[in-house]
Amino acid sequence: MGYAAEVRLCHQCGASVEADARFCSACGASSDEQEAGGASDPLVGRVVGGTYLLQEVVGVGGMGRVYAATHTHLGKAYAVKVLPEG
C-alpha cells in the first residue's frame, strides 16, 4: 500500500501540488513564490465587509482568491472569495 503525499495549493493557479515540490506542475510557479505569495498577501489579517477577518489564502484561480475567514460577530469559520478589481 502506498502513502499519500502531503499536498498544498499553488498560489498562482490553485492546482494541488506535492508539499515538497519545487515547482507547480500545472503552471510552473516556483515554491519560493509559493511561500512568498501567502505570507505577503495584503488582505490576510484584514476585515472585509466589516464582518470577515481573512486568515489565510486557501486557493487562487482566474476569478480571484479564496480565503479562510472568521465571522467577527459569530466566531464561525467561512470561506470568502475576493474577485480581482475590474
N, C-alpha and C positions, 0 to 999 in steps of 0.2 A: 504494500500500500504506500503510495507517495505522500508527500507532505504538501500542505497548502502554503504557498509563499505569502508573506505579508505584502499587501498592495497599498498604494496611495493613489490619489487622483492627480493627474497632470494639471498644473496651474494654467497652462496655455490652452489645452483643448478639452480637459475633463476626462480623458481616457484613463482607464486603470493601468497602473504601471507598478512593476515589482519594486518594493521599497529600496532594494539595493542597486537598482538600475541607474546607470549614469545618464541615460537619455530616454525620453519618451519614444516608444516605438511607433506611435501614431503621428506625431508632429515633429519630433526631433529636439524638443526643448531640453536643455541640459538640467541635471539635478541641482547644479549650483543656482540656476534660475528658479528652480522649484522651491528651494529653501528661501531665497530672497523674496519670491513672489508672495508667500503667505505672511512673512514677517513684516514686509513693508507696505502692506495694503493699507491705504489711508482710511478706510471705513472701519477696520477692525478696532473695537473699543469705543465706537461712537453709537449714539442713539439715533435711529432714523424714525421718521414718522411720529416722533415724540413718544414712542412706545417700545421699540425693539432695540435692545442692546446687541450689536453684532459682535460675535465672539471669535469666529474663525471662518475662513473660506473653506467650503466643502466641495465646491465644484465650479468650473469655469467652462463656458461654451460660447458659441457665436452670438447668443442672445443675452449674455450677461453673466453675472457671478451669483452663486448661491452661498449664503452664509448660515451658519448655525447661530441662532439668536435666542435671547430670553426676553419674554414679555416683562417689562419693568414693573407692572402693577400686579400681574397674576403669578409671576415666577415660573410660568410654563415655558417649555422649550418649543421653538418654532424654527422653520426654515424660511429665510427671506431671500427672494430673488431681486437683485438690483440690475435694472437694464442700463445699457450704456446711454450716454447723452446723445440726443439727436435721434 
